[in-house]
């Protein structure tokens, strides 16, 4: 907060202006302030209060701390020239810990190796000069540059290489026609591979994948499936006030999908979803991944070979669950004591 001399809040610094500190048609005296804010704090305040203002979007990316005084003088000059104002005081500059330009050392060999082409040294020097990166030390193999404070994201050698490539041009880097890569392996299967295997298996068995919203209604967990409200992850959703939490279970997303289809005369459903649930713990948030299988109506589509139509039941669903686990190499599981029609398995795999 930015406050006056009586500790009265005037605005949220770098995020939102105050109602009583703004300029009105009757305003005759203006106090100009030009400040630099910590990007982390600005983003945290902006997200916490759900105030995504233009000021916050600028400051959270990192502003130039050494341009504040120049900007203040420039604003005062424009007011005097264009609006007939007069400057009533001297400039007060409070800057206890000046932020210096970063010093970064690079090797010419590393630059060419990372970019993939040989850039002449004089071309590298010209690009750095155009970017206002001053060279303070140079040898035949390396050099050290100072980075302007307006480039808050250039802090490492690789960042400087990226700046050089951006100006030099990606289109000037020729393709060699040769690709080098390292084989990677792990003791456990990768998560994307498991998801793809499960999706391919279920799709081959007539299932269709759905992607439901991660947002849900807190009323479900007060009236239908009581959950302690301290475990719910509430959000500010101005576009739809009913969707006010992150879903702690995928059950209601599945049921909403079933209702949507049945209201449109689609009663025979075979659906699956690979999604996440969210829960608040004592000190943090918990995010877990789940697989949901949905079966309703008839097991098979109508055809003249079937003598009788079979409805899906608990054992139909259980069969698909067991076969899905076997498909990804899981043979050890334990059925939970959840009432039908919803049930789950506690799975352990090696």
Secondary structure, 3 states (H helix, E strand, C coil): CEECCCCCEEEECCCECCCCCCCCCCCCCCCCCCCCCCHHHHHHHHHHCCCCCHHHHHHCCCCCHHHHHHHHHHHHHHHHHHCCCCCCCCCCCCCCCCCCCEEEEEEHHHHHHHHCCCCCHHHHHHHHHHCCCEEEEECCCEEEEEECCCCCCCCCHHHHHHHHHHHHCHHHCCCCCCCCCCCCCCCCCCHHHHHHHHHHHHHHCCCEECCCCCEEECCHHHHHCCCCHHHCEECCCCCCCCEEEECCCCHHHHHHHHHHHHCCCCCCEEEEEEEEEEEECCCCEEEEEEEEEEEECECCCCCCCCCCCCECCHHHHHHHHHHHHHHCCCCCEEECCCCCCCCCEEECCC
